[in-house]
Amino acid sequence: MDILVILLLLIGLLFFLGGAVGIIRMPDFYSRLHPAGKLDTLGILAMVMGLALYNLHHFSLESLLLSIKMFLIVFFVFLASPTATHSIVDAGMRAGLRHWTKKKRKV
């Protein structure tokens, strides 16, 4: 059980790290939102799954209810994150932010 918890926490850490690197490396506003929305949501899913399993190590009604609350938080993040990302993209479009285009090199 401990190995599974550690594995899930490491997977979540890798998703968060990938999201941070994606935000830094992407060229424009719109493409930076993609790793922020996708990888952070997957990172929180993996981390909360690991924490919920760790919480259930000593099974009781209180630990079960706490684990259910953790999964409800993940559920609400899954609902809110794509909605927030879409709203931010819409605000950028309305503000007139242009998409990144690769400039041709002059030879």
C-alpha positions as CSV (number, residue, x, y, z in Angstrom):
1,M,0.0,0.0,0.0
2,D,2.8,2.4,0.9
3,I,4.5,1.7,-2.5
4,L,1.3,2.6,-4.3
5,V,0.9,5.8,-2.3
6,I,4.5,6.8,-3.1
7,L,4.0,6.0,-6.7
8,L,0.9,8.1,-7.0
9,L,2.5,11.0,-5.3
10,L,5.5,10.8,-7.6
11,I,3.2,10.6,-10.6
12,G,1.4,13.7,-9.4
13,L,4.7,15.5,-8.9
14,L,5.8,14.6,-12.4
15,F,2.5,16.0,-13.8
16,F,2.9,19.2,-11.8
17,L,6.5,19.5,-12.9
18,G,5.5,18.9,-16.6
19,G,2.9,21.6,-16.2
20,A,5.4,24.1,-14.8
21,V,7.9,23.4,-17.6
22,G,5.1,23.6,-20.2
23,I,4.1,27.0,-18.9
24,I,7.7,28.3,-19.1
25,R,8.5,26.8,-22.5
26,M,5.4,27.5,-24.5
27,P,5.6,30.6,-26.7
28,D,2.3,32.4,-26.2
29,F,-0.6,33.0,-23.8
30,Y,-2.9,30.4,-25.4
31,S,-0.5,27.6,-25.6
32,R,0.6,28.2,-22.0
33,L,-2.9,27.6,-20.8
34,H,-2.9,24.0,-22.2
35,P,-0.3,22.5,-19.8
36,A,-1.7,24.6,-17.0
37,G,-5.2,23.2,-17.4
38,K,-4.4,19.6,-18.3
39,L,-1.3,18.7,-16.3
40,D,-2.3,20.4,-13.1
41,T,-5.6,18.7,-13.1
42,L,-4.0,15.3,-13.6
43,G,-1.4,16.1,-11.0
44,I,-4.0,16.9,-8.4
45,L,-5.9,13.7,-9.3
46,A,-2.8,11.5,-8.7
47,M,-1.8,13.3,-5.6
48,V,-5.2,13.2,-3.9
49,M,-5.6,9.6,-4.9
50,G,-2.3,8.9,-3.1
51,L,-3.3,10.9,0.0
52,A,-6.8,9.3,0.1
53,L,-5.2,5.8,0.0
54,Y,-2.7,6.8,2.7
55,N,-5.6,8.1,4.8
56,L,-7.4,4.8,4.5
57,H,-4.4,2.9,5.8
58,H,-6.1,2.7,9.2
59,F,-9.7,2.2,8.2
60,S,-12.4,3.9,10.1
61,L,-15.6,5.9,9.4
62,E,-13.8,9.2,9.8
63,S,-11.0,8.3,7.4
64,L,-13.5,7.0,4.9
65,L,-15.5,10.3,5.1
66,L,-12.3,12.3,4.8
67,S,-11.2,10.3,1.7
68,I,-14.7,10.9,0.1
69,K,-14.3,14.6,0.8
70,M,-10.9,14.5,-0.9
71,F,-12.4,12.9,-4.0
72,L,-15.2,15.5,-4.0
73,I,-12.5,18.2,-4.2
74,V,-11.0,16.5,-7.2
75,F,-14.4,16.3,-8.8
76,F,-14.9,20.0,-8.4
77,V,-11.5,20.7,-9.7
78,F,-12.3,18.6,-12.8
79,L,-15.4,20.8,-13.3
80,A,-13.8,24.1,-12.5
81,S,-10.4,23.8,-14.3
82,P,-11.6,23.5,-17.9
83,T,-14.3,26.1,-17.3
84,A,-11.7,28.6,-15.9
85,T,-9.3,27.8,-18.7
86,H,-12.0,28.4,-21.3
87,S,-13.0,31.7,-19.6
88,I,-9.4,32.9,-19.6
89,V,-9.0,32.1,-23.3
90,D,-12.2,33.9,-24.0
91,A,-11.0,36.9,-22.1
92,G,-7.8,36.9,-24.1
93,M,-9.7,36.7,-27.4
94,R,-11.9,39.6,-26.4
95,A,-8.9,41.6,-25.3
96,G,-7.4,41.1,-28.7
97,L,-4.4,38.9,-27.9
98,R,-3.1,37.4,-31.1
99,H,-2.0,33.8,-31.6
100,W,1.7,33.0,-31.9
101,T,2.9,32.5,-35.4
102,K,6.4,31.2,-36.3
103,K,8.3,33.9,-38.1
104,K,10.1,33.0,-41.3
105,R,13.8,33.4,-41.2
106,K,15.4,35.6,-43.9
107,V,18.2,33.9,-45.6
